[in-house]
Amino acid sequence: MLKWHHGYTPKLIKFALSQGNSTCKSIVEKFQDGNSDLCALELVVALLPSTNYMRNGKSTAASRTGSLMSLIQIHPNGTDINRFIQGKDERQPFLLCLGMETSPSEFFLIVDQTSIPAGNNIVQSFDRLFKFFFVFNVEFPPELFAVYNFFAKVVYKNKFPCRVLPQVRALSAQLKDANSTSEP
């Protein structure tokens, strides 16, 4: 996952800014003085469409904000984690980060109303969240399937039995193209 910070973070930020997408631009601006890895993670959610899924017998499309909340939730330092996780079984597992919105300092994996320390930074924490799905054979949240597909196939180069989504293939190619044309 070290290649995420050195390889994908700057590429995603550069690519997002080149797109002229107001959502991506506002994400990059929000993280101007914050955590660039967290910025890149939010950009992946913004750049890849959420998947339609069934909820209560109805087809539902998650918003970008809803998809992001299924992945990561940021709360201020001092948040009572035990109180926070009570009744949070509908969106699990996910990362709970404590600290400033753009630069959290504590990271927890929330699963089955339990908090598990997840590392010292967002990259390490997301790595543990991602691997949790495989170790415990848990399905990815449907609204984040494209995001997890991106990480599985592009970042981790995982060979698990799942095809690369066309949107993921397109984003991967665009990242390669956008960054190779500017390098000397």
N, C-alpha and C positions, 0 to 999 in steps of 0.2 A: 504494500500500500504506500510505500515511500515514493514510488513513482507518481502517485497522485499529486503530491505537493510539488515536486520538481517538474513533472511533465504536464499534467492535465490542468492544474490550477491556472497557470498563466495563459495556457492555450484557450481555456474556456472563457476567461475574462476578456481576452483580446478578441476572440470570435464574437462573443455576445455584444461587445461594443461596436463591432463592424456591421452588425445586423440592422442597426437603426431601430431596434425594438424598444419601445419606451419602458416596458416592464423590466427588461434586462438592464437597460441603462439605469433605472432607478435602483435596482438591486446592487449594481456596481457602485453607484454613488453612495448608497447607504453604508457600504462596507469600506469606503475610502480610507478610513483610519482604523479599520477593524480587522477581523480574521479573514484573510483571503481564501483559505480553504473552505470555510463556512460559506463565503460568497459563492465560490465555485459549485458547492453542493446545491445551494439555492438556485443557481443558474441552470443546473441539470434539470431540476424540477420544472423550471420555467420554460426551458427549451424543448422538453419532451412532453407531448400531450398526455394527459391522464387518460386512462382506459375506462370506457364505460363498463359498469358492472351492475349486478342485480342487488338491490336492497329492498327487503320487504315485498318481493315480487315485482318490483318496478325497475326499469333500466335507469341508472343514475350515472351522471358524469360529475366527477369531483372537480371543484374549483382548484386553482393553483394553491390558494391558501389552505384549503381542506387537505389537499395532497401533502403539502409541506407539514401540516400539523400531524399527519399520519406518520411522518418520518421523524420530525424533530420539534420539540417544544422548548422554548426558552423562557425562563422565569428568573426573577431577581435573586441574588444571593440572599440566604436566610430563609428561603421558601421551605416550609415544613414538608418534606418529601412524603412522609407517611400520610399526612392529611391530603396532599395533592393526589396521590395514587388511589385513594378510596374512590371507587366508582369509575375507574378509568379502564375497565376491561374491554371496551369496544374498540380501542385503538392500540392494540398491542401486537408485537413489541414495537417500541419506538425509543428515541433518545430524549432524555430530559437533560437540558443544559441549564446550569445556574450561572448567573453573572449578567454582564451587560449584553444587550441584544446582539451587538455586532462583534463581541469578543468575550464569550462565556469562559468561565474558568473551571467549572466542575461538570462532569459528564456521567450520566447514569443510564443504563439500559433498563427500561421499564417493561416488565413482563409478568403476567399473572399477579398483578397488584404487589409486585416485589420490585425493589430497586437494587440494581447490581452496579457497583462502581465500574465504569466503562473505559477508564483511561485518563490520560492527562491532556488530551487535545481532541479536536473534532475528527481528525483523520484516524487516530487510534480507536476512538469511540465508534465511528461509523464502521470501521473494519470489524469490530467485535459484533456490532448489530448485524452486519451482512453475514458474517459467519454463523451467527446464531440461527439464522433461517436454515442453513444447511445441516448443522450439527443436530438440531432438534426436528428436522424435516417439517418445518413450518412453511406454509405457502406465503408468498409475498402478498402484501395488501394489493388488491386488484387496481386501485387507483394509482399505485406506484409501480406497476409491473414494468412499464417502459424504463423507469429510472433504475430499478434493480437489474433489468435486462442489460442496460448500458454498462453498469458496473461489472456484472457477471461476464459479459462477452468482450467488452472493450478494455476495461481496466484490469480485471483479474484474469482475463483470457480463459475462463472456465469452460470446460467441455461438457457441462451437464446437459442432459437431454432436453434442450429447449432451443428453438430456432432464434436467430437474431431478428428482432423486429425491424421492419423496413425503416421506421423512424430512427432507430438506434444506428442502423447501418448508414443512413444518410447523415446523421450528426457526426458519426465517427469520420466519415469521408470528408465532410465539410471542415472539421477540425484539422485534419491532415492537410487539406488543400489550403486553408486560410493561413496556416502557420508555415507551410513549406514555401509559399510564394514570397514571404517576407524575409526569409533567411538567406544570407549571402551564400 
